[in-house]
Amino acid sequence: MEASNREKGNHNTLVMKFGGTSVGSTEAVGQVVKISRDALATWPRVVVIVSALAGVTDRLLQSATQAAAGNSQIFNQAAQELRIRHHTIAEAIVSDLAQQFQVKQEINYLITDFINLCQAIYVLGEATERAMDTVAALGERMSVRLVSAALISAGIPSQYVEATQLIITDDHFQAAHPDLVATTAATRQVLEPVLAQHKIPVVTGFIGATRSGVTTTLGRGGSDFSAAVIGSALPADEVWIWTDVDGVMTADPRLVPEARTIPELSFREVGELAYFGAKVLHPKTIRPVIEAGISLRVCNTFNPENPGTYLVSDLSPLKDGVIKSVTAIRGISLITLEGRGMLGVPGVAARAFGAVAATGVSVPLITQASSEQSICFAVPVESKDQVVSSLEKSFANEIACRDIDRVWATEELVIVTVVGAGMRSTPGVSGRVFSALGKRSVNVIAIAQGSSEVSISMVVPAKDIQAAVMAIHELIVPQKEA
């Protein structure tokens, strides 16, 4: 394994991202200040990325959606709630009255923008994706002002920075893609002078802007991605993701009370976990740090003494473990396209997934019978009727002449995924997994395994989610401490 910066003792630039729960209250913001002060004792250059206060983005988007539907009461009520919540934190954490007044005024201006945007949406009766991004970005724009002011009030020089100056994206609103070359240049141009003044830049997560300056967002949970992009642009030595759990867990503790923190994971393993339902990291976070050779750490804002989980490029065989974690995605339906007339006919799969792509629905899992008489794949359960309809339309001729017997969807199911790089070199892992599920009377409906052999995914009935996860979790051998 390549030695990480923590092992080499090389400390220069640290990027820390704090999620919504980590800035969601006066006490939480106080923890951010303490953690930032402690980081400065070791790292000469610290950059802080923050999300909106917990629940704020949902409230903003709900208000805009309701405004488009003709409801003006929701956004007016939300504006008052947002003002009270942010002002309350400002009054508690900013001791200088002039500075406190300034912060509250800036928040008031942003809330006025929110009201004006929702009023325009209400009049038009429509909320475009561009308008929704502008509304959604307001949560982060308010939170950076609070956190930066809290740092200054605690005697830590700071300056808030809106990521519209840093992260340059395309115009795919609500899930924009950064231009990493342009972003690197902009990030260094803006942040380097702030860091040279020995200040902590407090940067908005989740948002960016097009080359023409129009606000975009990186998708829900995108603050992790923001931290990785900014970390790779500077570049940072390490990126730390602060959340409300002690790192990446062996399972969801709500399903498995015995779940524990995993000391180290490879990027490939955590990428699989993020894709298959683990909420600790945004799935896009991994790529920028891999390409920049940066170590990533996930840790708990409310338990900073816990080392959390370090994510590194590769792990030695001794640290690899066999099964590292088990995760689950709820709310899945299996779509099956089947018929004897499909046998040996080229292009069926391409047409099928073309029909799915036309609906804009994402497919997290695919499996196909070796006889080529059926194709089966998973979609969100709320999209199943739309997908089935699109497939029936695309294959109308084949259905009419009985080359395809039917297209059908199941009721709600769950994808359970076992992750561990050690499964590559360990025979019999699949057998142990299915034996464990069999002992709990869990029926496996479909199976998929990637060629990398880092994960095995199984589709099981929704009612069996806890039994399945607990059965597999019992196979996890405690990992040796790093």
C-alpha positions as CSV (number, residue, x, y, z in Angstrom):
1,M,0.0,0.0,0.0
2,E,1.2,3.5,-0.7
3,A,2.0,5.4,2.5
4,S,-0.6,8.0,3.2
5,N,0.3,11.5,4.3
6,R,-0.7,10.7,7.8
7,E,1.9,8.0,7.9
8,K,4.6,10.1,6.2
9,G,4.0,13.0,8.6
10,N,3.6,15.4,5.6
11,H,1.0,18.0,6.6
12,N,0.4,21.1,4.5
13,T,-3.1,21.6,3.2
14,L,-6.2,20.0,4.7
15,V,-9.8,20.2,3.2
16,M,-12.6,19.5,5.7
17,K,-16.2,19.1,4.7
18,F,-19.0,19.4,7.3
19,G,-22.4,18.0,6.5
20,G,-25.9,19.4,7.4
21,T,-26.1,17.8,10.8
22,S,-22.6,19.1,11.5
23,V,-23.8,22.7,11.2
24,G,-27.4,22.1,12.1
25,S,-27.4,23.8,15.6
26,T,-25.5,26.2,17.8
27,E,-23.7,23.3,19.5
28,A,-22.8,21.7,16.1
29,V,-21.3,25.0,14.8
30,G,-19.3,25.2,18.1
31,Q,-17.9,21.8,17.3
32,V,-16.9,22.9,13.8
33,V,-15.0,25.8,15.4
34,K,-13.2,23.5,17.9
35,I,-12.3,21.0,15.2
36,S,-11.0,23.7,12.9
37,R,-8.9,25.2,15.7
38,D,-7.4,21.8,16.5
39,A,-6.7,21.2,12.8
40,L,-4.7,24.4,12.6
41,A,-2.3,23.0,15.2
42,T,-1.1,20.4,12.7
43,W,-2.1,21.8,9.3
44,P,-0.8,25.3,8.3
45,R,-3.5,25.6,5.5
46,V,-7.1,24.5,6.3
47,V,-10.1,24.9,3.9
48,V,-13.6,24.3,5.3
49,I,-16.5,23.2,3.0
50,V,-20.0,23.4,4.6
51,S,-23.5,22.1,3.6
52,A,-26.7,23.9,4.4
53,L,-28.1,23.5,7.9
54,A,-29.8,20.2,8.3
55,G,-33.2,20.2,6.6
56,V,-32.8,23.6,5.0
57,T,-32.3,22.4,1.4
58,D,-35.4,20.2,1.6
59,R,-37.4,23.2,2.9
60,L,-36.2,25.5,0.1
61,L,-37.0,23.0,-2.6
62,Q,-40.4,22.1,-1.1
63,S,-41.3,25.8,-1.0
64,A,-40.4,26.3,-4.7
65,T,-42.3,23.3,-5.7
66,Q,-45.4,24.4,-3.8
67,A,-45.1,27.9,-5.3
68,A,-45.2,26.4,-8.8
69,A,-48.4,24.6,-7.7
70,G,-50.0,27.9,-6.7
71,N,-49.3,27.8,-3.0
72,S,-47.8,31.1,-1.7
73,Q,-48.2,30.4,2.0
74,I,-45.5,27.7,2.2
75,F,-42.6,29.9,1.0
76,N,-43.6,32.8,3.2
77,Q,-43.8,30.5,6.2
78,A,-40.5,28.9,5.3
79,A,-38.8,32.4,5.0
80,Q,-39.8,33.2,8.5
81,E,-38.6,29.9,9.8
82,L,-35.3,30.2,8.0
83,R,-34.8,33.7,9.4
84,I,-35.4,32.7,13.0
85,R,-33.2,29.6,12.8
86,H,-30.2,31.3,11.2
87,H,-30.5,34.4,13.4
88,T,-30.7,32.3,16.5
89,I,-27.4,30.6,15.7
90,A,-25.8,33.9,14.8
91,E,-26.8,35.5,18.1
92,A,-25.4,32.5,20.0
93,I,-22.0,32.2,18.3
94,V,-21.1,35.7,17.2
95,S,-20.2,37.8,20.2
96,D,-19.3,41.1,18.4
97,L,-22.6,42.9,18.0
98,A,-21.5,44.8,14.8
99,Q,-20.4,41.5,13.2
100,Q,-23.6,39.8,14.4
101,F,-25.7,42.5,12.8
102,Q,-23.7,42.2,9.5
103,V,-24.2,38.4,9.4
104,K,-28.0,38.7,10.1
105,Q,-28.3,41.4,7.4
106,E,-26.6,39.3,4.8
107,I,-28.9,36.3,5.7
108,N,-31.9,38.6,5.4
109,Y,-30.8,39.6,1.9
110,L,-30.6,36.0,0.9
111,I,-34.0,35.2,2.4
112,T,-35.4,38.2,0.4
113,D,-33.9,36.6,-2.7
114,F,-35.7,33.4,-1.8
115,I,-39.0,35.1,-1.4
116,N,-38.6,36.9,-4.7
117,L,-37.6,33.7,-6.5
118,C,-40.6,31.8,-5.1
119,Q,-42.9,34.7,-6.0
120,A,-41.7,34.6,-9.6
121,I,-42.2,30.8,-9.7
122,Y,-45.7,31.3,-8.2
123,V,-46.7,33.8,-10.9
124,L,-45.3,31.7,-13.7
125,G,-46.7,28.5,-12.3
126,E,-43.5,26.7,-13.2
127,A,-40.2,25.9,-11.6
128,T,-37.4,25.3,-14.1
129,E,-34.3,23.2,-13.1
130,R,-32.3,26.4,-13.4
131,A,-34.6,28.2,-11.0
132,M,-34.6,25.2,-8.6
133,D,-30.8,25.3,-8.5
134,T,-30.8,29.0,-7.6
135,V,-33.2,28.3,-4.8
136,A,-31.4,25.2,-3.5
137,A,-28.1,27.1,-3.4
138,L,-29.4,29.6,-0.8
139,G,-29.0,27.1,2.1
140,E,-25.2,26.8,1.6
141,R,-24.9,30.6,1.0
142,M,-26.4,31.2,4.4
143,S,-24.5,28.6,6.3
144,V,-21.0,29.8,5.1
145,R,-21.7,33.2,6.5
146,L,-22.6,31.7,9.9
147,V,-19.6,29.4,10.1
148,S,-17.1,32.0,8.9
149,A,-18.5,34.5,11.5
150,A,-18.3,31.8,14.2
151,L,-14.6,31.2,13.4
152,I,-13.8,35.0,13.4
153,S,-15.7,35.4,16.7
154,A,-13.5,32.6,18.2
155,G,-10.3,34.5,17.1
156,I,-9.7,32.4,14.0
157,P,-9.2,34.5,10.8
158,S,-11.7,33.4,8.2
159,Q,-13.3,34.4,4.9
160,Y,-16.4,32.9,3.4
161,V,-16.2,32.0,-0.3
162,E,-19.1,31.1,-2.6
163,A,-18.2,28.1,-4.8
164,T,-19.7,29.8,-7.8
165,Q,-16.3,31.5,-8.0
166,L,-14.4,28.1,-7.8
167,I,-16.3,25.2,-9.4
168,I,-17.0,25.8,-13.1
169,T,-19.6,23.4,-14.5
170,D,-21.7,22.6,-17.5
171,D,-25.3,23.7,-17.6
172,H,-26.8,20.4,-16.6
173,F,-28.9,21.9,-13.8
174,Q,-29.5,19.9,-10.6
175,A,-26.7,17.5,-11.5
176,A,-24.0,19.7,-13.0
177,H,-20.6,18.2,-14.0
178,P,-17.4,20.2,-13.1
179,D,-14.9,21.2,-15.7
180,L,-11.8,20.1,-13.6
181,V,-9.3,22.1,-15.7
182,A,-11.2,25.4,-15.4
183,T,-12.1,24.6,-11.8
184,T,-8.5,24.0,-10.8
185,A,-7.4,27.4,-12.2
186,A,-10.3,29.3,-10.6
187,T,-9.9,27.5,-7.2
188,R,-6.2,28.4,-7.0
189,Q,-6.8,31.9,-8.1
190,V,-9.4,32.6,-5.4
191,L,-8.3,30.4,-2.5
192,E,-4.5,30.8,-2.6
193,P,-4.6,34.5,-1.6
194,V,-6.9,33.7,1.3
195,L,-4.7,30.9,2.5
196,A,-1.6,33.1,2.1
197,Q,-3.2,35.5,4.6
198,H,-3.5,32.6,7.1
199,K,-7.2,32.6,6.9
200,I,-9.6,29.6,6.8
201,P,-11.7,29.9,3.6
202,V,-15.3,28.7,4.4
203,V,-16.7,27.5,1.1
204,T,-20.2,26.6,0.0
205,G,-20.6,22.9,-0.7
206,F,-23.0,21.5,-3.3
207,I,-23.0,24.5,-5.7
208,G,-21.0,25.8,-8.7
209,A,-21.6,28.0,-11.7
210,T,-21.5,27.8,-15.5
211,R,-18.8,29.8,-17.4
212,S,-21.4,32.6,-17.7
213,G,-21.9,32.7,-14.0
214,V,-25.3,30.9,-13.7
215,T,-25.6,29.0,-10.4
216,T,-25.7,25.2,-10.7
217,T,-25.8,22.4,-8.1
218,L,-23.9,19.1,-8.2
219,G,-26.8,16.9,-7.1
220,R,-28.1,16.0,-3.7
221,G,-25.3,15.2,-1.3
222,G,-22.9,17.1,-3.6
223,S,-21.0,18.8,-0.8
224,D,-18.8,15.7,-0.5
225,F,-18.1,16.0,-4.2
226,S,-17.3,19.7,-3.7
227,A,-14.7,18.9,-1.1
228,A,-13.1,16.3,-3.3
229,V,-13.0,18.6,-6.3
230,I,-11.5,21.5,-4.4
231,G,-9.1,19.2,-2.6
232,S,-7.8,17.9,-5.9
233,A,-7.6,21.4,-7.4
234,L,-5.4,23.0,-4.7
235,P,-4.2,20.2,-4.2
236,A,-4.7,19.1,-0.6
237,D,-2.8,16.4,1.2
238,E,-6.0,15.0,2.7
239,V,-9.7,15.5,2.6
240,W,-11.8,14.8,5.7
241,I,-15.5,14.3,5.5
242,W,-17.2,15.2,8.9
243,T,-20.6,13.7,9.4
244,D,-22.7,12.3,12.3
245,V,-21.4,8.7,12.4
246,D,-18.0,7.3,13.3
247,G,-16.8,6.7,9.8
248,V,-17.9,4.0,7.3
249,M,-19.8,1.2,9.1
250,T,-19.9,-2.5,8.6
251,A,-23.7,-2.1,8.1
252,D,-26.5,0.3,8.8
253,P,-26.6,0.5,12.6
254,R,-30.4,0.9,12.3
255,L,-30.5,-2.6,10.9
256,V,-27.6,-4.1,12.8
257,P,-27.0,-2.7,16.3
258,E,-23.6,-4.5,16.4
259,A,-22.3,-2.6,13.3
260,R,-18.9,-1.1,13.9
261,T,-16.6,1.4,12.2
262,I,-14.2,0.1,9.5
263,P,-10.7,1.5,10.2
264,E,-9.5,1.4,6.6
265,L,-11.1,0.8,3.2
266,S,-9.8,1.0,-0.4
267,F,-11.3,3.5,-2.8
268,R,-12.7,0.6,-4.8
269,E,-14.5,-0.8,-1.8
270,V,-16.0,2.5,-0.7
271,G,-17.0,3.3,-4.2
272,E,-19.1,0.1,-4.3
273,L,-20.6,0.9,-0.9
274,A,-21.5,4.5,-1.9
275,Y,-23.1,3.2,-5.2
276,F,-25.1,0.5,-3.4
277,G,-26.7,2.6,-0.7
278,A,-24.2,3.6,2.0
279,K,-25.1,7.2,2.8
280,V,-21.7,8.2,4.3
281,L,-20.2,9.4,1.0
282,H,-21.6,10.9,-2.3
283,P,-20.8,8.3,-5.0
284,K,-18.9,10.9,-7.1
285,T,-16.5,11.8,-4.3
286,I,-14.0,9.1,-5.0
287,R,-12.8,9.9,-8.5
288,P,-11.1,13.3,-7.9
289,V,-9.2,12.1,-4.9
290,I,-8.1,8.9,-6.6
291,E,-6.8,10.9,-9.6
292,A,-5.0,13.4,-7.3
293,G,-3.6,10.7,-5.0
294,I,-5.2,12.2,-2.0
295,S,-6.2,10.3,1.2
296,L,-9.8,10.6,2.3
297,R,-11.0,10.3,5.9
298,V,-14.6,10.0,7.2
299,C,-15.1,11.0,10.8
300,N,-17.7,12.1,13.4
301,T,-18.2,15.8,14.2
302,F,-19.7,14.9,17.6
303,N,-17.0,12.3,18.4
304,P,-13.8,13.8,17.0
305,E,-11.5,11.7,19.1
306,N,-12.6,8.6,17.1
307,P,-10.2,8.2,14.2
308,G,-13.1,7.3,11.8
309,T,-12.3,5.5,8.5
310,Y,-9.3,6.2,6.3
311,L,-9.9,5.6,2.6
312,V,-6.8,4.8,0.6
313,S,-5.9,3.7,-3.0
314,D,-5.0,0.1,-2.0
315,L,-4.7,-2.1,1.0
316,S,-2.2,-4.8,1.8
317,P,-3.5,-8.3,1.9
318,L,-3.2,-8.4,5.7
319,K,-5.6,-5.4,6.0
320,D,-7.9,-6.4,3.1
321,G,-10.3,-8.6,5.0
322,V,-12.7,-10.7,3.0
323,I,-16.1,-9.2,3.6
324,K,-15.9,-5.6,4.9
325,S,-19.4,-4.3,4.8
326,V,-23.0,-5.1,3.8
327,T,-25.4,-2.4,2.6
328,A,-28.9,-2.2,1.2
329,I,-31.0,-0.2,-1.2
330,R,-34.7,-0.1,-0.5
331,G,-37.5,0.8,-2.9
332,I,-36.4,-1.3,-5.9
333,S,-38.5,-3.1,-8.5
334,L,-37.2,-5.8,-10.9
335,I,-38.2,-5.4,-14.5
336,T,-38.1,-8.5,-16.7
337,L,-38.2,-8.8,-20.4
338,E,-38.7,-12.4,-21.4
339,G,-39.5,-14.6,-24.5
340,R,-38.1,-17.5,-26.4
341,G,-37.9,-15.4,-29.5
342,M,-35.1,-13.3,-27.9
343,L,-32.6,-16.2,-28.2
344,G,-29.7,-15.2,-30.4
345,V,-31.3,-12.1,-31.7
346,P,-28.8,-9.2,-31.7
347,G,-29.6,-5.8,-30.3
348,V,-32.4,-6.8,-27.8
349,A,-30.4,-5.5,-24.8
350,A,-29.4,-2.3,-26.5
351,R,-33.0,-1.6,-27.5
352,A,-34.2,-2.5,-24.0
353,F,-31.8,-0.1,-22.2
354,G,-32.4,2.5,-24.9
355,A,-36.1,2.5,-23.9
356,V,-35.2,2.8,-20.2
357,A,-32.7,5.6,-20.9
358,A,-35.5,7.5,-22.7
359,T,-37.4,7.6,-19.4
360,G,-34.4,9.1,-17.6
361,V,-34.5,6.3,-15.0
362,S,-31.3,4.9,-13.5
363,V,-30.6,1.2,-13.5
364,P,-28.5,0.1,-10.4
365,L,-28.4,-3.7,-11.2
366,I,-28.6,-5.9,-14.3
367,T,-28.7,-9.7,-14.7
368,Q,-29.4,-11.9,-17.7
369,A,-30.1,-15.6,-18.0
370,S,-27.4,-17.5,-19.9
371,S,-30.1,-18.9,-22.2
372,E,-30.7,-15.3,-23.4
373,Q,-34.4,-15.8,-23.0
374,S,-34.8,-13.0,-20.4
375,I,-33.2,-9.7,-19.3
376,C,-33.8,-8.6,-15.7
377,F,-32.8,-5.2,-14.2
378,A,-33.6,-3.1,-11.2
379,V,-35.3,0.4,-11.2
380,P,-36.7,2.6,-8.4
381,V,-40.1,1.1,-7.5
382,E,-41.9,4.5,-8.2
383,S,-40.6,4.3,-11.8
384,K,-41.6,0.8,-12.7
385,D,-44.9,1.6,-14.5
386,Q,-43.1,4.2,-16.6
387,V,-40.3,1.8,-17.6
388,V,-42.7,-1.0,-18.4
389,S,-44.8,1.2,-20.6
390,S,-41.7,2.4,-22.5
391,L,-40.5,-1.1,-23.0
392,E,-43.9,-2.3,-24.2
393,K,-44.0,0.5,-26.7
394,S,-40.4,-0.2,-27.9
395,F,-41.1,-3.9,-28.4
396,A,-44.7,-3.7,-29.5
397,N,-44.1,-5.6,-32.8
398,E,-42.2,-8.4,-31.0
399,I,-44.9,-8.7,-28.3
400,A,-47.5,-8.9,-31.0
401,C,-45.8,-11.8,-32.8
402,R,-44.9,-13.5,-29.6
403,D,-41.1,-13.2,-29.9
404,I,-41.4,-11.5,-26.5
405,D,-43.9,-13.1,-24.2
406,R,-44.2,-10.3,-21.7
407,V,-42.7,-7.3,-19.9
408,W,-43.4,-7.3,-16.2
409,A,-42.4,-5.7,-12.9
410,T,-42.3,-7.0,-9.3
411,E,-43.5,-5.2,-6.2
412,E,-41.0,-3.5,-3.9
413,L,-37.8,-5.4,-3.3
414,V,-34.3,-4.6,-1.8
415,I,-30.8,-4.9,-3.2
416,V,-28.4,-6.2,-0.5
417,T,-24.7,-5.9,-1.5
418,V,-21.7,-7.5,0.1
419,V,-18.4,-5.6,-0.3
420,G,-14.8,-6.6,0.3
421,A,-11.8,-6.6,-2.0
422,G,-10.5,-9.8,-0.3
423,M,-13.3,-11.7,-2.0
424,R,-11.2,-11.7,-5.2
425,S,-8.7,-14.1,-3.8
426,T,-10.9,-16.1,-1.3
427,P,-12.8,-19.1,-2.7
428,G,-16.2,-20.0,-1.3
429,V,-17.3,-16.5,-0.3
430,S,-20.5,-16.7,-2.4
431,G,-21.3,-20.1,-0.9
432,R,-21.0,-18.8,2.6
433,V,-23.2,-15.8,1.9
434,F,-26.0,-17.8,0.3
435,S,-25.8,-20.5,3.1
436,A,-26.2,-17.7,5.7
437,L,-29.2,-16.4,3.9
438,G,-30.7,-19.8,3.5
439,K,-30.4,-20.4,7.2
440,R,-32.5,-17.3,7.8
441,S,-35.0,-18.4,5.1
442,V,-34.3,-15.5,2.9
443,N,-35.1,-16.1,-0.7
444,V,-32.6,-14.6,-3.2
445,I,-34.5,-13.5,-6.3
446,A,-31.6,-12.2,-8.5
447,I,-27.8,-12.0,-8.3
448,A,-25.2,-9.8,-9.9
449,Q,-21.5,-9.7,-9.5
450,G,-19.0,-7.3,-11.1
451,S,-15.9,-8.5,-12.9
452,S,-13.8,-6.8,-10.2
453,E,-15.2,-9.3,-7.7
454,V,-15.2,-6.5,-5.0
455,S,-19.0,-6.9,-4.5
456,I,-21.8,-9.3,-4.8
457,S,-25.4,-7.9,-5.1
458,M,-28.6,-9.9,-4.3
459,V,-32.2,-8.9,-4.7
460,V,-34.4,-10.1,-1.8
461,P,-38.0,-9.4,-0.6
462,A,-38.4,-6.1,1.2
463,K,-39.7,-7.8,4.3
464,D,-36.4,-9.7,4.6
465,I,-34.1,-6.7,4.6
466,Q,-33.0,-6.9,8.2
467,A,-32.7,-10.7,8.3
468,A,-30.6,-10.6,5.1
469,V,-28.3,-7.8,6.3
470,M,-27.8,-9.4,9.8
471,A,-27.1,-12.8,8.4
472,I,-24.3,-11.5,6.1
473,H,-23.0,-9.2,8.8
474,E,-22.3,-12.2,11.0
475,L,-19.7,-13.3,8.4
476,I,-17.6,-10.2,8.8
477,V,-14.4,-10.9,10.7
478,P,-13.2,-7.8,12.7
479,Q,-10.6,-6.0,10.8
480,K,-7.1,-5.5,12.3
481,E,-6.5,-2.0,13.4
482,A,-4.4,0.1,11.0
